[in-house]
Amino acid sequence: METGERRAGRGWVLGGAVLVAAWLAGGRLPSFAGVTYAVVIAIGAVAVAAAFWPRADRAPAAGGRLPGWVFWAVPAGAFGLVEVWALVVRDPAWPTFSDLMDPVLLAPEWRGLFWVAWLVTGWGLVRR
């Protein structure tokens, strides 16, 4: 039988590996390439599995509380609506978020850091 401490240690190692992979992939792979899409899907699948993996050290949520994924879906949905609106309008007064971030994300280190921040934020909101 595996102890909770050993399982938690393995979780930190897996989480660290996912974050390092995200930083490397986000900063070093070319944008809009097939290999980049494959790596993004693989890292995302591991991150989603880790976020939804049941924790042994925590009791089930009390009745009436919304699951953590709802807190992630609401801002992601709002962000998606703003992005779609900006793409449909195609007005320079309504730039997409990616247009605004292009100058910052040109540097590979910053692009990788934003990938990591995105994953950590999502994981934290889902695990909530």
DAJORA-V517933 format. One record per backbone hydrogen bond with DSSP energy under -1.0 kcal/mol. CO is the residue of the C=O (numbers start at 1). NH is the residue of the N-H. E is the energy in kcal/mol with one decimal. If there is no record, write none. Layout:
co=(CO CO)
nh=(NH NH)
e=(E E)
This chain:
co=(3 4 5 6 7 8 9 10 11 12 13 14 15 16 17 18 19 20 21 22 23 24 25 33 34 35 36 37 38 39 40 41 42 43 44 45 46 47 48 62 67 69 70 72 73 74 75 76 77 78 79 80 81 82 83 84 85 86 91 96 97 98 101 107 108 109 110 111 112 113 114 115 116 117 118 119 120 121 122 123)
nh=(7 8 9 10 11 12 13 14 15 16 17 18 19 20 21 22 23 24 25 26 27 28 29 37 38 39 40 41 42 43 44 45 46 47 48 49 50 51 52 65 70 73 74 76 77 78 79 80 81 82 83 84 85 86 87 88 89 90 94 100 101 102 105 111 112 113 114 115 116 117 118 119 120 121 122 123 124 125 126 127)
e=(-2.2 -2.5 -2.2 -2.1 -1.9 -2.0 -1.9 -2.5 -2.7 -2.6 -2.4 -2.3 -2.2 -2.5 -2.5 -2.5 -2.5 -2.7 -3.0 -3.0 -1.8 -2.1 -1.7 -2.1 -2.2 -2.3 -2.7 -2.4 -2.3 -2.9 -2.6 -2.4 -2.1 -2.6 -2.7 -2.4 -2.5 -2.2 -2.2 -1.5 -1.5 -2.5 -2.1 -1.7 -2.6 -2.3 -2.7 -2.4 -2.2 -2.1 -2.4 -2.7 -2.6 -2.4 -2.2 -2.5 -2.8 -1.9 -2.6 -1.8 -2.0 -1.1 -2.7 -2.1 -2.4 -2.1 -2.4 -1.7 -2.1 -2.6 -2.4 -2.4 -2.8 -2.4 -2.4 -2.8 -2.5 -2.2 -2.4 -2.6)
